[in-house]
Amino acid sequence: MSNLSPPVLNASTPTLADWMELQTLASPRHRTNDSELIAIGQVESDPDEDDTIEADAHLENLAAEVFDELDRRSKATNGCYPFTINDAGTMLLLRDGTLESGPYAYLFCLLVSEFRRQQMIARSVFAPVESEVPHLFQVCSTVAAAGLLRGAAVSFGSPRPDGSGFLTALRRTYEERMREGRTEHSARPGVTSHTKDGGIDVIAWRDFPDGLPGKLYLLGQCASGSGYPSKGTRSFIGSFHGDWFNVAPASPPIEALFIPFMLDHDLTVRRSETLSVARAGRYLSLTRDLGVILDRCRIACLVEEGIAVARDKPEWVERACEMTQVRNWVDTVWTGLKAPQ
């Protein structure tokens, strides 16, 4: 047996889809079919229940919904889904061959989601590498930001890769690299001098060929914990630009929030709604509050785009070389997941 526990069948469809993906990783043959999900439900059901035909039909419908969700994820990752679905829509398989950075980013986000949820994988599996989650998620987010804008991206969250202080990193990012805005040389009166990153984890931009001010400009925050609905850069942007610049950047910032989760894992679907309509409404509502939300599927395909940018312009994308560490993290947890209990 692996270190993966079965899900509770009253869990949300996205959570059940997560279990199918995790079970595929844990399986010796790297495949899981709908009958395994149905079997869990049959074990949980009341053996004295009269209408077993109706119960079995419900489980088959539930399995179909889960595979619809898996198919949606496959399409949403735009070629970077680490799994495939058979033609009958009844089996999930790990992709053949060596996985690229995008699929590995998906697996990292999938495993981090379960690390935060703590329902199906034994905590001990994550113990050797759990401290690495925040900074490796920032690696994925930085590369994804470069992929989103097809431009440069800086990992600005503290601690920074080069150990630089806040004002030094601010000057290098805006005056030397982005070439927009002039930064302060010291804290203004009344402004704390202990700021580490001003609430900003990722800074990205895309220049026009002329290199002049006026460009696509992104400020992002990484939220690898369950408290992401209270995150977002909006509350920080005013003080970030107002307190630390003599001349603030003129380009209007795109607000972005990076999360490893599927945003609809705790979605409530009313009887009058379909899952797709409820999901769209959830994204619509949270985007108003948090800005552009980069979830697991979006991060996976954007990491692949960001790696392509880094391959062509290595100096543009900070921490792209650290995607190897993301792979190593996934492989470590993957090995622990398959280990006998």
Number of C-alpha atoms within 10 A of each C-alpha: 11 17 18 23 14 16 19 15 17 9 12 18 23 22 22 25 24 23 24 26 24 24 26 20 22 22 18 10 10 17 21 23 19 19 14 15 22 20 13 15 22 15 9 11 14 11 9 7 9 9 8 14 10 10 16 16 12 14 21 17 13 19 23 15 17 24 24 15 19 25 18 12 20 18 13 16 20 15 14 26 26 22 23 17 19 10 7 6 16 15 18 22 21 19 15 10 6 9 16 15 23 29 25 27 34 27 26 26 26 21 23 23 22 21 21 14 13 11 14 18 22 18 14 13 20 21 12 12 14 15 10 12 19 14 19 21 22 23 25 31 34 33 35 31 31 32 25 23 20 22 22 28 33 25 27 28 21 18 15 17 12 7 9 15 15 20 19 12 19 21 20 14 20 18 14 11 13 23 16 20 18 17 22 17 13 11 15 12 8 7 12 9 12 10 13 17 19 20 23 20 24 27 25 30 25 19 18 12 6 6 12 11 15 14 18 17 22 22 27 31 27 28 22 22 17 13 8 17 13 9 16 26 24 18 11 14 17 10 13 16 17 12 19 22 21 13 13 17 20 13 15 12 19 17 20 23 24 29 26 31 25 20 19 18 17 12 15 13 15 9 7 7 11 10 17 11 11 17 18 11 12 15 16 13 12 14 16 10 15 22 20 19 21 24 18 25 26 23 31 31 24 30 31 24 22 31 23 17 22 24 14 10 12 15 13 22 26 19 22 24 15 14 21 13 13 23 19 15 21 22 15 15 21 19 13 22 24 18 14 9 10
